[in-house]
Amino acid sequence: MLALRDLQKTLPIRGALLMVALALGGCSSQFADLTPADAQAHPKEPGTYLPVHDLPPDRDQAVIPPDQRAKIEAELAAARDRQAVAAKDAK
């Protein structure tokens, strides 16, 4: 009986606290729209489209000469083979 009486006393208090929390939670969205005083103002109108067709200038030199590219590919293939052997040995 004592526990039921305590529950009946605390239930309205808990309900009131829940309602206050929900009411204050609804106000938080208005506070989120506020900006600090030193923040830059956002433009009201959206800007223009980004220049997607403007390409950077062509390079003056080749990215990787063919002989260096073949050397790098050979080194990568050798590293891949070493790792494959090491993985088989680890099993």
C-alpha positions in Angstrom: 0.0 0.0 0.0 2.8 2.3 0.8 4.4 2.0 -2.7 1.1 2.6 -4.4 0.6 5.8 -2.4 4.1 7.0 -3.3 3.4 6.3 -7.0 0.2 8.3 -6.8 2.0 11.3 -5.4 4.9 11.2 -7.9 2.9 10.4 -11.0 1.4 14.0 -11.4 4.8 15.6 -10.7 6.5 13.4 -13.3 3.7 14.2 -15.8 4.1 17.9 -15.2 7.9 17.7 -15.6 7.4 15.8 -18.9 5.0 18.4 -20.2 7.5 21.2 -19.3 10.3 19.4 -21.0 8.3 18.9 -24.2 7.2 22.6 -24.2 10.8 23.8 -23.8 11.9 21.3 -26.4 9.5 22.9 -28.9 11.1 26.3 -28.2 14.6 25.1 -28.9 14.1 25.2 -32.6 13.6 29.0 -32.4 16.8 29.3 -30.4 18.7 27.3 -33.1 17.9 29.9 -35.7 19.6 32.7 -33.8 23.2 33.5 -34.9 26.0 35.1 -33.0 26.6 38.8 -33.4 29.9 38.3 -35.1 28.7 35.8 -37.7 28.6 36.7 -41.4 25.2 37.3 -42.8 24.0 34.7 -45.3 22.7 35.9 -48.6 18.9 35.7 -48.9 19.0 34.7 -52.6 20.8 31.5 -53.7 23.9 32.1 -55.8 24.5 31.1 -59.4 25.5 27.7 -60.5 29.1 26.6 -60.1 31.2 26.8 -63.3 31.3 23.1 -64.0 32.5 23.5 -67.6 35.5 25.6 -66.7 38.4 23.2 -67.0 41.9 23.8 -65.6 44.7 24.5 -68.1 46.6 21.6 -69.6 49.8 20.4 -68.0 53.1 21.4 -69.4 54.8 18.1 -68.7 53.6 14.4 -68.8 52.2 13.0 -65.6 54.6 10.0 -65.4 56.9 9.0 -68.3 56.2 5.5 -69.6 59.5 4.0 -68.4 58.9 5.2 -64.8 55.3 3.9 -65.0 56.5 0.4 -66.0 59.1 0.4 -63.2 56.4 1.5 -60.6 54.0 -1.2 -61.9 56.7 -3.9 -61.6 57.4 -2.8 -58.0 53.7 -2.9 -57.1 53.3 -6.3 -58.7 56.4 -7.6 -56.7 54.9 -6.2 -53.5 51.6 -7.8 -54.2 53.2 -11.2 -54.8 55.2 -10.9 -51.5 52.1 -10.1 -49.6 50.2 -13.0 -51.2 53.0 -15.4 -50.1 53.1 -13.9 -46.6 49.3 -14.3 -46.3 49.5 -17.9 -47.3 52.2 -18.5 -44.7 50.2 -16.8 -42.0 47.3 -19.3 -42.5 
